[in-house]
Amino acid sequence: MKKIPIIPVPSDEAELALFEERKKIYMRSQKGWFQSWRWMLVFFTQILFYGAAWLNWNDRQAVLFDLVNRKFYIFGLVLWPQDFIYLAVLLVISALSLFLFTAIAGRLFCGYACPQTVYTEIFMWVEAKIEGDRNARMKLDQAPMSFHKLRVKSTKHLIWLAIALWTGFTFVGYFTPIQTLAAEVFTFNLGPWETFWFLFYAFATYGNAGFMREQVCKYMCPYARFQSAMFDKDTLIVTYDTERGEPRGSRNKKVDFKQQGLGSCVDCGICVQVCPTGIDIRQGLQYECIACGACIDGCDQVMDKMGYERGLIRYTTEHALTEKMTKDAMWKRVFRLRTLVYGAILGLIILVAAASLAYRVPLKVDVLRDRAMPKITEVGDIENVYRLQIMNTQEAERTFTISVKGISGAIIVNEDKVTIKSATSLAFPVRVRVPAGVVPKGSNRIRFVITDVEKEKVSVTEKAVFLVPN
């Protein structure tokens, strides 16, 4: 019987990594047209975010989402829970805007206005100011711990924490009046939910912008995963011109690179060094690309130094690159039927929503008939009791008249005029009396008409039922 040889098993265990180990990205700073636009958007979004919370309007905070009292103040506009439809419209507009801008120019939002991008840019700017340029930061991280390293790192993290805490404070300030919130913070009198969201939002800002950075874009953000469904060959994307750039390689500036059989790419690696997500755009479009244009600025600077034509890396479309289109021809394909349909639908929804808000009646009325049986008076009249809730959405005290229609001779027994303070609602009973024999027994339709005394056009009609006992 033939013996089967026994193969010895190596004693060392092999380890298999299921996830790629993160390599810290040391982004190189650069200047350029796209970088200038990014910083303009950083300033605009942060001035808007931090500043709007401190604006006043009609002796109140201009932008305040008062969840406790169920009122949303947006400058002169006051929205109530009954106006939830406008939130749905806002979400639809946001989704269509995303589809439109992505179909035209890819991940513009990610590269220029996304909070993750904006705060990462701010935190990296602080890091560069304190720790130095790219090479200095790399040397500092590789150096052993020392008093200098501890001081520099501690200073950076303290500034990061200050920015994060101010961001969390401002965020909560849109839900609790920010001046009241400031007083509560200084007196250590914050409520439990305010404390939670203040610290949670600060922690999220500190962690995402200071540590996770590109990991959020690569692994946590769902937009990076489904963006390809909104792209096509006429979408503007950051693209490396392979035909012009390859074969890449270093060269002497004074020597004609074409005679050496080289392309325009000098293989300097700056496009990788300036990328906030650490990708190499020369390998083609990747889902990690946030379309910030940093590689375009970096490459253009190298092309200028070498005396080459700009645009080795540029915003263009796949069709324009493969078919060598002119800019005019490319832009005609960019604004194609798909984007025009998106734009038309988006514009129509915005127009309808704006018109609805402009012509919205600043008065809301709810009518509920009392469950008690109708009352018959001594003279035989029938009386029903209703509960009226009138909501004055205007930021001024208003007086309203109440009348009833639909039944001949119907009158309101108690007060038919009510005054309601600004941006408040009032619930009160209303007694409606009908003479005997005027209406048949059973259920009869009536209408309550509530009208502003000073502005007769501000009027609401609500249906109700008047019961006559058998």
N, C-alpha and C positions, 0 to 999 in steps of 0.2 A: 504494500500500500504506500502510495507516494505521499511524502510528508509535505505539508503546506508551510512555506517559510513564514516565520513570524517577523513582521516589520516592527522595529522598535518605535515607540511613541516618544517624541521629544519632550523633555521635562518642562521646557519653557512654554508657558501658555501664551497663545496669540490673542491679542486684543483687537477687536473690531469696533471702530468708532461709527456710531450710527448718525452722528451729527458732526458737521464740519466745525472745527474749533474756530471761534471768532478771532480775527486778526484786527487789532485796533487800527483805525484809519487816521493817518496824520495828514489832514487836508492842507494842501499848499494854498496860501492866499494869492490872489491875483486880481488885477483890475481889468475892466473891459465893459463893453456896452451892456451885456446881459447881467453882469455883476452889479452894475449901477441900477438897473431895473429891479433887481432882487432887493437891494437895500432901500430903494424908493418904496417898494411894497411893504418891507419891514417897518419903515417909519410910518407909513399910512395906516397899516393895520393896528400897530401898537398905540399910535396917537388916538385912533378911533376907539380901541378897546379900553385903554386906561383913562381916556379923557371923557368919553360919553357918560360914564357913571357919575361924574361930578357936575354935569350940566343941570341947570334948573329950568323949570317950565311951569308957569302958573303956581308959583310957591311950592313946588314939589320937584322931585327928581325927574328929569326929562325922560329917561329910559329906565323903567322899573317893572319887573315882573313880580307883582305882589301876590304870591301864592296863598298867603294867609287870608287875605280879603278877596281873593279870586278876581283880581283886576290886573290887566297889562297896560301900562302906560308907555306909549311911544310918541314923545313930544305932544302934539295936540290930540292924538288919537287915544281913546280909551276902549280897550277890548275886554269883553266879559266871556265867561264860559260858553254863552250862547253863540259867540263868534268863533267857535272852534273851526268852522269851515275855512276861515282865512288861514289857519295854521296848515290845514290840508292843502290849500292852494299854494302856500309858500313851499311846502315840501315838493309838490309837483313842479313848481318853477325851478327849484334847486336841481331836481333830477333832470329835467329837460336842458337846463343850462349845462350840466355836467356832460350830457350826451352831445350837445352842440359843440362845446369847446373841445371836447376830446376828439370828436370826429374831424374838427378843423385842425387842431394843433396839439393833439396828444395830451400829456399830463401837465398842462400849464398850471393848473391849480396846485398840484403837488410841488412844482418847482418854485412857485412864487408866493402863494398865499396860504398854503396849508399851515396850521398852527405848529405842527411838528417841524416843518421846514423852517418856519420863522424863528421859533425859540431855539432850535439847534444852531441856527446862524448866529443868534445873539450870544448863546453860551460859548460857541467856538470863537467868537470875536473876543469875549472876555478872556478865554483861555490863551489866545494868541497875544493879547496885551500883557498878560501877567507872566506867562511862561516863555514867550518868544516865538520865533518863526518855527517852521516845520522841523528843521534840523535840531533846533534848541529843545523842542518838546520831546523829540525822540531820544536825545542824549539825557535829558532829565529823567525820563521814565526808566532808562537803562541803568542810570547811576544808582549806587546804594543809598539807603536812607541817611540823610544828614540834616543838620539844622536848617540849612538853606533850602533843601528840598521840602522839608516839612513846612517851613514858612510860606514858600511859594504855593504849595498845594493847598494849605489851609486858607490862604487868602483867596484863592480861586473858588474854593468850595463855599466860603462864607458869602462871597458875592453872588454865587449861584443860588444859594439858599435865600438871600435877600430878594433876588428877582423872583424866585419861585413863590415865596411867601406873599410878596406884593401882588403877584398874579392871582394866587388863591384868594386873597382879600378882595381884589377887584371883582373876581368872578362872583363871589357871594354878595358883593355890593350891588349886583343887578337884581337880587331877590330880596334883600333887606336893605332899606335906605342906607346908602353908604356912609352918610354922616352919623347916623345912629349906630351903624356897625363900628365905625372908628371909635366912638365913645365906649362901646361895649368892649372892644379889644383893649383899650388903654385902662379900663377899669376891671379887666378880667371877669367880664360878666356875659360872655358869649353863651348863647343857647346851645343845646346838644347838637342839633342838626347843623347849625351854623359852624360850630367847631369842627364837626366831621368833614363837611364839604370844603371848608377853608384849608384844613390840613391835607385832605385827600387830593384836592386840585394842586396844591403846592407840591406835594410829594410826586404826583404824576408829572408835573412840569420838570421838577428836578431830576427825576429818574429818566424820563424819556429824552429830554434834551441834553442832559449831562452825561448819561451813561449808555442808554440803548441806541439813541441816534438812528443810524441807518437800519438797525435791526427792526425798528418799528415799520419802516417803509418796506423792508424785504420780507418780513415774516408775519407781521400783525395786521397791516392795512389790507383790507379786501380789495381795494381799488386796483392795486398792483396785479391782482390775479385775474380780474375780469376786463381789464382795459383792452386786451387784444380783441375782445368781441366788438369793440367800438372803433377799432382801427380798420383802415383799408389802405390800398396802394396810393391813395390821394390824400392821406393824412400827413400833415407836416410833423416830422420827427427829427430828432438830432441824429445825423447820419455821417458816417465816415465814407469818403469817396475812395473806395478800394481801387478802382481803375487808375485814379490819379496818384494815389499814395503808395501803391505796391510796385515792386518790392521795396520794403522799407530798409533803412540802414543809416548808420552814421556816415558823414562825409565831410570833406573840406569845403568851406563856403566858396573858395576861389575856383574850385574845380566844377566843371559842368557835370551835374549828377546824371544827366540823361546818357552821356557817353559812358558812364560807369554802369549803366543798366539799372539805375535806381529810380524809385518814385519820389514824390515830394515829401513823404514822411521820413523824418530824420531819426525816428525811433528814440525820441528823448524821454518819453514816458510822462510828460507833463499832463497830458490829457487824463491819465490815471491818477496822478498826484493831486489834481485839483477836484476830482470827482468826490462828492460827499458820500456816495455809496460804494466807492472803491472799485467800480467796474472799468473795463477796458472797452471803450466804444468802438474800437477798431475790430472787435470780434462780432460786430453787428448789434442791432437793437436788442436789449435785454429788459426783462420785466423790472429789474432793479432801477433802471434809468428813470429819474424824476423830471427830466427835460428842463433842467435848470440853466443849461447853456454854459456852464463853467468850462467844459472842455473846449467849447468853441472859442471863448475868450483866450484860454491858455494856448491853444493851437495857433490862433491868429497872431499872437505875440511872437511865437517862434517863426512863423512865416514872414513876419515883418523883419525880424533880425536876419533871416536867411535871404531876404530879397525875393521871396516867392509870392505868388498870388494867394490872397486869403481864400478861405472857404474850403480847405481840405476837410474840415469838420464843420458842418453847417446845418441849419434848418432847411430841410427840403423833403420832397416826397419820393417814394419808391419809383413811381412812374417817371418823375422828372429826372431822377438819377439814371435810370436804365435807358430812357428814351432821349436823354440829353435835351430836355425842354428848356425854353427860355423862361424867365421869371414871369412874364405875362401869361404864357401858356400854362405854367404851373398854377398860378393863382386862379385862372379860369376853372381848372379842374378841382381846386380846393373848395371853391364855392359851387359845388355841384348840387344835383337835385336833393340828395339826402340832407345836406346841411341847410338848404333853402327851406325844406319842409320842416326841419327842426326849428329853424328861426321863425318861420311863419306861425307855427303852433305856439311857440314860446311867446312871441309878440302878442298874439291874440289873447292868450291867457292873462298876460300882464295887463293888457288894455282892459279886459273885462273885470279883472280884480280891482284895478284902479278906479274904474267907473263905479263899481259896486261900493267901494269905500267912500267915494266922493258923494254919492247919492244915498248913502246909508241913513236911515231915519234914526236920530239919536234918542230913541224912545222904544222901550220894550215892555210888553204887557203880558201877563199870564192871568187867566181867569179860571177859578176852580169853584164849582158850586158846593155849598155846604151840604154835608150828608144828612142833616136833619130834614124831616118831612116839611113840606110847605106849610106855612102858617095861615090860618083864616082869621081875619080880623072880625070885630063885632059887627061891622056893617057888611061883611061878606067878601071883602076884598081878599085877594090871594097875595101872599108875600113869600118871596124866596130870598135866601141869604147867599151871597157869594164872597169869595176871598179874592181880592185883586192885589196883584203884586206889580207895581209900576217901577221900572228901572230908568232912571235919568242918567244917560251916558254922557251928557254934556258936563263941562267943567264950570257950570254956573247954576245957581239955584233957579229952579223953574216952577211955575204954577200951571197945573193942568185941570181942565174941566172934564167931568165924567158925565156922559149921557147914555141912554139906552134906547135902541130902536128895534123895530121888527114887530112890536105889538102896540096897537093903538091904545093910548091912555096910560102906558107904562111910565112910572116915575121912580126916581131914586129918593127914598125916604130920608136917609141921613145925608151927610155933607156931600155935595156933588162937585166940590173943588178941593184940590189938595196941592200942597207945596212940598217939593222934594229937594233936598240939598244936592249940591253938585256931586256927580259920579257916585250916587248911592241909590239904593232901592228901598221901597217902603211897601209893606204888606198891611192891608186893613180890610175890614168887612164892609160890604155894600148891600143894602136892603133894597130890593126891587119890588114894587107893589103894582098889581094890575087889578082894575075894577072887576067885580063879579060879572060873569056872563059875557065877557069880551072875547075870550079865547076858549076853545074846546078843552075838554079834559084830556089829560095825558101830557105828552112832551111837545113843547112849542119852541121854535127857534127865535132867539133874540141876539142882538149885537150890542156890545159895549164900544163906545167911541170915546177915546181919550185924546184930547187936543191941547196943545200948548196955547196958553192964553195970549202970549205975545207973538208967536209964530204959528199961524193957523195951518200952514203947510206941514208942520210937524204933528202928525196925527196917526193913530193906530186904531184899527178896528179888530176886535176879537169876538169870535162866535161863542155862544153859550146856550144852555137849555133852560127853559122856564117850565116848571112842572105844575100842573093843576091836578089836585087830588080828585079821585072818583067820588 
